[in-house]
């Protein structure tokens, strides 16, 4: 996953370097000047927007079903993380 994120993030990294006068700035500054966000922040933002829409009933989904599903996903992720840590020890 980290490899994929770096690959996707390399596209705006290269593209922002092509903007005249921005070559000398670091990546975060170039994004800032252009009003853009890193991939990680865009994903968090879109997750928050979708959660807001779900909670405000903008989708035809029962909140309880969605929240129960999210709880199961979190529990499975926690179990997998703990299993990986115990495997390392």
Backbone torsions as a table, in degrees:
resi	resn	phi	psi	omega
1	UNK	NA	-42.3	179.9
2	UNK	-62.1	-39.2	178.9
3	UNK	-61.9	-42.6	179.0
4	UNK	-64.9	-42.1	179.2
5	UNK	-61.3	-44.7	179.0
6	UNK	-62.3	-38.7	180.0
7	UNK	-65.5	-46.5	179.7
8	UNK	-66.1	-40.3	-178.9
9	UNK	-69.1	-21.7	-179.3
10	UNK	-68.2	-25.1	-179.5
11	UNK	-65.5	-55.7	177.6
12	UNK	-66.6	-27.1	177.4
13	UNK	-60.5	-48.2	179.2
14	UNK	-67.9	-42.1	-176.8
15	UNK	-64.4	-39.3	-179.8
16	UNK	-70.8	-23.9	175.9
17	UNK	-71.3	-21.2	-178.5
18	UNK	-79.5	-15.0	179.5
19	UNK	-71.2	125.0	-175.5
20	UNK	-62.1	130.3	178.6
21	UNK	92.2	-6.7	-178.3
22	UNK	-105.2	-2.7	-175.2
23	UNK	-59.7	-32.6	-175.0
24	UNK	-82.6	-13.2	-178.1
25	UNK	-83.5	153.3	174.7
26	UNK	-76.7	167.0	-171.4
27	UNK	-57.8	-46.6	-179.1
28	UNK	-61.5	-39.5	178.4
29	UNK	-66.7	-41.1	177.7
30	UNK	-60.6	-45.3	178.5
31	UNK	-60.7	-43.0	-179.2
32	UNK	-59.8	-48.4	-179.4
33	UNK	-62.2	-32.8	-178.4
34	UNK	-89.7	-3.4	179.5
35	UNK	73.4	28.8	-179.6
36	UNK	-107.3	167.6	179.1
37	UNK	-126.8	156.2	173.9
38	UNK	-65.6	158.9	-179.9
39	UNK	-54.1	-44.8	-178.3
40	UNK	-59.5	-44.4	179.6
41	UNK	-68.0	-37.1	177.9
42	UNK	-63.8	-39.2	179.2
43	UNK	-66.4	-44.2	178.6
44	UNK	-62.2	-43.6	-179.9
45	UNK	-61.1	-46.0	-179.5
46	UNK	-66.9	-34.9	175.2
47	UNK	-62.5	-42.6	178.9
48	UNK	-64.6	-41.2	178.7
49	UNK	-63.0	-46.0	-179.6
50	UNK	-65.1	-38.8	177.3
51	UNK	-63.9	-42.0	177.1
52	UNK	-59.0	-46.4	-179.9
53	UNK	-61.3	-40.5	177.9
54	UNK	-64.0	-44.7	-177.1
55	UNK	-69.7	-26.7	178.7
56	UNK	-93.4	12.6	177.4
57	UNK	58.1	36.9	175.8
58	UNK	-81.7	-11.5	174.2
59	UNK	-116.3	156.0	179.4
60	UNK	-89.1	65.7	179.7
61	UNK	-133.8	137.0	177.1
62	UNK	-74.1	127.1	-177.8
63	UNK	-56.4	-41.7	-176.2
64	UNK	-62.4	-40.7	179.0
65	UNK	-64.5	-44.8	-180.0
66	UNK	-63.4	-45.8	-178.1
67	UNK	-66.9	-36.6	175.7
68	UNK	-63.9	-41.1	178.0
69	UNK	-63.1	-43.4	178.9
70	UNK	-61.3	-40.0	179.2
71	UNK	-63.1	-43.1	178.1
72	UNK	-62.7	-42.0	178.9
73	UNK	-61.8	-45.5	179.4
74	UNK	-62.2	-42.2	179.5
75	UNK	-63.0	-43.3	178.6
76	UNK	-64.6	-40.7	178.4
77	UNK	-63.5	-41.9	179.8
78	UNK	-63.8	-43.9	178.9
79	UNK	-61.4	-43.3	179.6
80	UNK	-64.3	-40.8	178.7
81	UNK	-64.1	-44.8	179.5
82	UNK	-64.2	-38.4	178.5
83	UNK	-63.6	-42.3	179.7
84	UNK	-64.7	-41.5	179.6
85	UNK	-63.7	-44.2	-179.1
86	UNK	-66.5	-32.4	176.9
87	UNK	-66.6	-32.0	-179.8
88	UNK	-72.8	-26.2	-176.3
89	UNK	-83.3	NA	NA
